[in-house]
Amino acid sequence: ASGKGSNFQAIILDIINGRLDAEIKCLIVNNPNCGAIKIAKQYSIPIEIVDHKNHNDRESLDREIINILGEYNIEAIVMAGWMRIVTSKLLNNYPGRVVNLHPSLLPSFKGNKAIKQAIESKVKITGCSVHIVKEEVDSGEILIQAAIEVNQEDNESTLQARIQEQEHKIISTGIALAAIKWRGGK
C-alpha cells in the first residue's frame, strides 16, 4: 500500500468476516507516513517499509521486496493502492500471483490519473477493476469490475469516494478468483 489503506482494511474485514479465505502475512509500504501502517498496527500485521526514495531504480526496489516476501513465505501479492510500477523481476518471481486494484474500467484510463482522465473524457460510466499484473501498466487479465455512473457534478474527490466504495466490494472477490487460477482451479 502507499496511501490511506481503506482497501487494505476492506480485505482485512473480509477475512475476519469469512468472505475471503486468506491470511495477510505482512504489509509492505513505500510511504513511511501512509495510513495503511496504522491499520496494520491495529490488527497486529507485520509492517515493512521499503522507501522507493532509497533505491536508484525499480529493479533495486523490487529485489528488496522479493527478499522481504521470501522471509514471510508469501504465496501472492495484492497491490491495493501501491503507487509504484513493478518490474519483470518481481513478476517473474510471482507469475500470475500479483493482483492489482485500479480505479477505472480497464482497459480505459490506465495509469495513476485514471479518475481525472474519466472526468476529462466526459464518460458516463467509470468504475474499478481487479486484474492480474503484467509488465505493461494496467494491462493484465481482468478478474472483476464494478461500474458506476459519472454524475455531472462529480469532481475527482467525489468520484474517487464512490469508486472506492465499489473497490471495497470487489477486491476480495478478485483475490479469490486469482487464487483459483494460481492454485490450478483447486
Steps between C-alpha positions, in 0.01 A plus 500: 500500500603861457199694625235514768438124493123482458524209254750327729248531782219370276708187433569454873130531584405253226746249649367557853140467380569181305447649153863433401702195599843659525772606738685830483858422597635852467432848368765662282481875460718741307369803683608505867211735580216312331179423684524127428771477769256602774250239376765226497599588858135485606480139372854397607613450139877528450605814311795537266592847375681494167548864408543528124703818554781283638536312170670607177258306278185288502689171483689583818172576674348175373802298613455628855127421485571147370740441789239613753228288340731199518549552873123485549449206261247699295277318251374809316499879501204738506575854391224709656599860457864413418607801297815349348557321171644153556761335280525160333733401786211503747245365253726207400534404868119498540366407154126559483497564875514880512155661517428871461200718568456787253246787509362467147326253276811366332616513230385863522698756695819321591760653731489714809258773382210270407229694683612832356511340153143373541370843599688678222377246243141567606418130512163407646623185675825416673588269786775274622678181400691223674754348264809283479811717469707482182801709402297744293325731748138401575489247219462158662203268499193663653352291783203712606367850444237730648342786308361828629333794333700821467278786616518844339593659832780249573852618562804279561432480872131409483554250221795342680289452814227322304753286313663401830166375630493258206868411541425387855224275365702329224859475623457179698303332221780591261759350735295179533460471121874550452580238764284245318713561190843487666404196703393315185125512557514338845 
